[in-house]
Amino acid sequence: MNGKILRALLCGAVAALALTAFAVASPSKPAPGKLSAALNVGQEKPIPKGTKLGASGRFTATLTGTSLSWKLTFTHLSGAATAAHIHLGARGVAGAVLVPICGPCTSGATGTAMLTQDQIDSIKAGKTYVNVHTAKNPNGEIRGQITNLHR
């Protein structure tokens, strides 16, 4: 083989190794996932007492890695919001608290929570909901199942 061809092959091999090493050393970060829940009285279990007409809310969040950044808004509750949580539970089934959101809460509240992989898996599988608690309805006054939005 002549020297030019050997040099070209050697340079190509070195470049391929460098690209492979770079790809392995710096894995791409997954794109953030968008989450949402429309909260209302009709989804809450058990059925709340003394609620006002039009009690509703909205939960939006972005999941980046294990960090969940969220915003919660609500209106027309029977009283002050004493707490809000992400709960583990299928639609129509009450479940245990998975992630505390706020307490006491005001509409427009924002925050960030670090999640475990099990919590992330439950959220992505549609097995979680958000609800807002009041003094009249300590188990929850409005509720909404969390859904994954397309990225």
C-alpha positions as a Markdown table, in Angstrom:
| # | Residue | x | y | z |
|---|---|---|---|---|
| 1 | Met | 0.0 | 0.0 | 0.0 |
| 2 | Asn | 1.2 | 3.4 | -0.7 |
| 3 | Gly | 1.7 | 6.0 | 2.1 |
| 4 | Lys | -1.2 | 8.3 | 1.0 |
| 5 | Ile | -3.8 | 5.5 | 1.1 |
| 6 | Leu | -2.5 | 4.1 | 4.5 |
| 7 | Arg | -2.6 | 7.7 | 6.0 |
| 8 | Ala | -6.2 | 8.2 | 4.7 |
| 9 | Leu | -7.3 | 4.9 | 6.2 |
| 10 | Leu | -5.6 | 5.6 | 9.5 |
| 11 | Cys | -7.2 | 9.1 | 9.7 |
| 12 | Gly | -10.6 | 7.7 | 8.9 |
| 13 | Ala | -10.3 | 5.1 | 11.7 |
| 14 | Val | -9.1 | 7.7 | 14.2 |
| 15 | Ala | -12.1 | 9.9 | 13.3 |
| 16 | Ala | -14.6 | 7.1 | 13.7 |
| 17 | Leu | -13.2 | 6.1 | 17.1 |
| 18 | Ala | -13.3 | 9.7 | 18.2 |
| 19 | Leu | -17.0 | 10.1 | 17.1 |
| 20 | Thr | -17.9 | 6.8 | 18.8 |
| 21 | Ala | -16.2 | 7.8 | 22.1 |
| 22 | Phe | -18.0 | 11.2 | 22.0 |
| 23 | Ala | -21.4 | 9.6 | 21.4 |
| 24 | Val | -20.9 | 7.1 | 24.3 |
| 25 | Ala | -19.5 | 9.8 | 26.7 |
| 26 | Ser | -22.3 | 12.3 | 26.2 |
| 27 | Pro | -25.7 | 10.6 | 25.9 |
| 28 | Ser | -28.4 | 12.9 | 24.6 |
| 29 | Lys | -30.7 | 14.3 | 27.2 |
| 30 | Pro | -34.4 | 13.3 | 26.8 |
| 31 | Ala | -36.7 | 16.2 | 25.7 |
| 32 | Pro | -38.9 | 17.6 | 28.5 |
| 33 | Gly | -42.3 | 16.0 | 28.9 |
| 34 | Lys | -45.4 | 18.1 | 29.2 |
| 35 | Leu | -48.1 | 17.1 | 31.7 |
| 36 | Ser | -51.6 | 18.5 | 32.3 |
| 37 | Ala | -54.7 | 18.0 | 34.4 |
| 38 | Ala | -58.1 | 19.7 | 34.2 |
| 39 | Leu | -59.6 | 19.7 | 37.7 |
| 40 | Asn | -63.3 | 19.8 | 38.6 |
| 41 | Val | -65.8 | 18.7 | 41.2 |
| 42 | Gly | -67.1 | 15.8 | 39.1 |
| 43 | Gln | -63.9 | 13.8 | 39.2 |
| 44 | Glu | -63.4 | 14.0 | 43.0 |
| 45 | Lys | -64.0 | 10.9 | 45.0 |
| 46 | Pro | -65.9 | 10.9 | 47.4 |
| 47 | Ile | -68.2 | 13.6 | 46.0 |
| 48 | Pro | -67.4 | 16.9 | 47.7 |
| 49 | Lys | -69.9 | 18.7 | 49.9 |
| 50 | Gly | -70.9 | 22.4 | 49.7 |
| 51 | Thr | -69.0 | 23.2 | 46.6 |
| 52 | Lys | -69.7 | 26.3 | 44.5 |
| 53 | Leu | -70.9 | 26.2 | 41.0 |
| 54 | Gly | -67.9 | 26.2 | 38.6 |
| 55 | Ala | -65.2 | 25.1 | 41.0 |
| 56 | Ser | -62.4 | 24.1 | 38.8 |
| 57 | Gly | -58.6 | 24.2 | 38.3 |
| 58 | Arg | -55.7 | 23.5 | 36.0 |
| 59 | Phe | -52.4 | 21.8 | 36.7 |
| 60 | Thr | -49.6 | 22.0 | 34.1 |
| 61 | Ala | -46.1 | 20.7 | 34.5 |
| 62 | Thr | -42.9 | 20.0 | 32.7 |
| 63 | Leu | -40.9 | 16.8 | 33.5 |
| 64 | Thr | -37.2 | 17.2 | 32.7 |
| 65 | Gly | -35.2 | 14.2 | 33.9 |
| 66 | Thr | -36.3 | 13.7 | 37.5 |
| 67 | Ser | -37.3 | 17.4 | 38.0 |
| 68 | Leu | -41.0 | 18.3 | 37.8 |
| 69 | Ser | -41.8 | 22.1 | 37.4 |
| 70 | Trp | -45.5 | 22.8 | 37.9 |
| 71 | Lys | -48.2 | 25.5 | 38.0 |
| 72 | Leu | -51.6 | 25.1 | 39.7 |
| 73 | Thr | -54.5 | 27.5 | 39.2 |
| 74 | Phe | -58.0 | 27.2 | 40.6 |
| 75 | Thr | -61.2 | 29.2 | 41.1 |
| 76 | His | -64.6 | 29.1 | 42.9 |
| 77 | Leu | -63.7 | 26.7 | 45.7 |
| 78 | Ser | -65.9 | 26.5 | 48.8 |
| 79 | Gly | -63.0 | 28.2 | 50.8 |
| 80 | Ala | -59.3 | 28.6 | 51.0 |
| 81 | Ala | -57.2 | 25.7 | 49.5 |
| 82 | Thr | -55.6 | 24.0 | 52.5 |
| 83 | Ala | -53.3 | 21.7 | 50.3 |
| 84 | Ala | -52.8 | 20.2 | 46.9 |
| 85 | His | -51.1 | 16.9 | 46.0 |
| 86 | Ile | -50.3 | 14.5 | 43.2 |
| 87 | His | -52.0 | 11.2 | 44.3 |
| 88 | Leu | -51.4 | 7.7 | 43.0 |
| 89 | Gly | -54.7 | 6.4 | 41.6 |
| 90 | Ala | -56.6 | 5.5 | 38.5 |
| 91 | Arg | -59.5 | 7.6 | 37.3 |
| 92 | Gly | -62.3 | 7.6 | 39.8 |
| 93 | Val | -60.3 | 5.8 | 42.5 |
| 94 | Ala | -58.9 | 7.7 | 45.6 |
| 95 | Gly | -55.3 | 7.0 | 46.3 |
| 96 | Ala | -52.3 | 7.9 | 48.5 |
| 97 | Val | -50.4 | 11.1 | 48.3 |
| 98 | Leu | -47.4 | 10.7 | 45.9 |
| 99 | Val | -46.0 | 14.3 | 45.7 |
| 100 | Pro | -47.0 | 17.3 | 47.9 |
| 101 | Ile | -47.6 | 20.4 | 45.7 |
| 102 | Cys | -48.5 | 23.1 | 48.1 |
| 103 | Gly | -50.2 | 23.8 | 51.4 |
| 104 | Pro | -51.8 | 26.2 | 52.0 |
| 105 | Cys | -52.2 | 27.0 | 48.4 |
| 106 | Thr | -53.1 | 30.1 | 46.4 |
| 107 | Ser | -54.2 | 30.0 | 42.7 |
| 108 | Gly | -51.2 | 30.5 | 40.4 |
| 109 | Ala | -48.8 | 28.6 | 42.8 |
| 110 | Thr | -45.7 | 27.3 | 41.1 |
| 111 | Gly | -42.9 | 25.0 | 42.3 |
| 112 | Thr | -40.5 | 22.2 | 41.6 |
| 113 | Ala | -40.2 | 18.7 | 42.9 |
| 114 | Met | -37.6 | 16.0 | 42.5 |
| 115 | Leu | -39.3 | 12.7 | 41.6 |
| 116 | Thr | -38.2 | 9.0 | 41.9 |
| 117 | Gln | -38.3 | 6.8 | 38.8 |
| 118 | Asp | -41.3 | 4.9 | 40.3 |
| 119 | Gln | -43.2 | 8.2 | 40.6 |
| 120 | Ile | -42.2 | 9.2 | 37.0 |
| 121 | Asp | -43.4 | 5.7 | 35.8 |
| 122 | Ser | -46.7 | 6.1 | 37.6 |
| 123 | Ile | -47.3 | 9.6 | 36.1 |
| 124 | Lys | -46.4 | 8.5 | 32.6 |
| 125 | Ala | -48.7 | 5.4 | 32.9 |
| 126 | Gly | -51.7 | 7.7 | 33.7 |
| 127 | Lys | -52.0 | 6.4 | 37.2 |
| 128 | Thr | -51.9 | 9.8 | 39.0 |
| 129 | Tyr | -54.2 | 12.7 | 39.6 |
| 130 | Val | -54.0 | 16.1 | 41.2 |
| 131 | Asn | -56.5 | 17.3 | 43.8 |
| 132 | Val | -57.0 | 20.5 | 45.8 |
| 133 | His | -58.2 | 20.2 | 49.4 |
| 134 | Thr | -60.3 | 22.7 | 51.4 |
| 135 | Ala | -61.6 | 22.8 | 55.0 |
| 136 | Lys | -65.1 | 21.7 | 53.9 |
| 137 | Asn | -63.6 | 19.0 | 51.7 |
| 138 | Pro | -60.5 | 17.7 | 53.4 |
| 139 | Asn | -60.3 | 14.7 | 51.1 |
| 140 | Gly | -60.4 | 17.0 | 48.1 |
| 141 | Glu | -62.7 | 19.4 | 46.4 |
| 142 | Ile | -61.5 | 19.3 | 42.8 |
| 143 | Arg | -59.6 | 16.7 | 41.0 |
| 144 | Gly | -58.1 | 15.9 | 37.6 |
| 145 | Gln | -56.3 | 13.0 | 36.1 |
| 146 | Ile | -52.7 | 13.8 | 34.9 |
| 147 | Thr | -52.3 | 13.3 | 31.2 |
| 148 | Asn | -49.1 | 13.3 | 29.1 |
| 149 | Leu | -49.0 | 15.8 | 26.3 |
| 150 | His | -47.0 | 15.4 | 23.2 |
| 151 | Arg | -43.5 | 17.0 | 23.3 |
